[in-house]
Amino acid sequence: MAWMYLIIAGLLEIGWPIGLKISQNADTRWQGIAIAVAFLVASGFMLWLAQRQISMGTSYAVWTGIGAAGTFLVGILFYNDAATFGRIAGVLMIISGVITLKISS
């Protein structure tokens, strides 16, 4: 169950940078900040649950890896972020590191 909490925490981690992006528009500033704070709290709580059974270093690395890769993908799909070879290769290395941590734990 701890790994499920960790995966959910990582997916929730994607929400707060989106909230910060939304808050950059003056018309949606407070909604974006509220979204960011809500996702931060929910993600942190799920990480806390996961760390009861998964080591701190592994859980933190997986949490940030899922969040970073997911945010990268959302940026490309919805915010016209660049999808260059180097950026994609970097995210694939993050994903392979997360998989390695899961296998070795």
TAFENBEL-V639309 format. One record per residue. D_LAST is the distance of its C-alpha to the last C-alpha in Angstrom with 1 decimal. Layout:
D_LAST ; D_LAST
//
This chain:
14.4 ; 12.2 ; 10.8 ; 14.5 ; 15.6 ; 13.4 ; 14.8 ; 18.2 ; 17.9 ; 17.3 ; 20.2 ; 22.3 ; 21.6 ; 23.8 ; 26.7 ; 27.6 ; 28.4 ; 30.5 ; 32.3 ; 33.0 ; 34.4 ; 36.6 ; 37.8 ; 39.3 ; 42.2 ; 44.8 ; 45.4 ; 41.8 ; 40.8 ; 40.3 ; 38.7 ; 36.1 ; 35.5 ; 35.1 ; 32.7 ; 30.6 ; 30.6 ; 29.8 ; 26.8 ; 25.6 ; 26.0 ; 24.4 ; 21.4 ; 21.0 ; 21.5 ; 18.8 ; 16.3 ; 17.6 ; 17.0 ; 13.3 ; 12.9 ; 14.2 ; 11.0 ; 8.3 ; 8.6 ; 11.6 ; 10.7 ; 7.8 ; 10.0 ; 13.0 ; 12.2 ; 11.3 ; 14.4 ; 16.6 ; 15.7 ; 16.6 ; 19.6 ; 20.7 ; 20.6 ; 22.2 ; 24.8 ; 25.6 ; 26.3 ; 28.4 ; 30.3 ; 31.2 ; 32.1 ; 34.1 ; 35.0 ; 36.1 ; 33.5 ; 33.7 ; 31.6 ; 32.1 ; 30.3 ; 28.8 ; 27.4 ; 26.0 ; 24.4 ; 22.9 ; 21.3 ; 20.1 ; 18.3 ; 16.7 ; 15.6 ; 14.3 ; 12.2 ; 10.7 ; 10.1 ; 8.6 ; 6.1 ; 5.5 ; 5.7 ; 3.8 ; 0.0
//
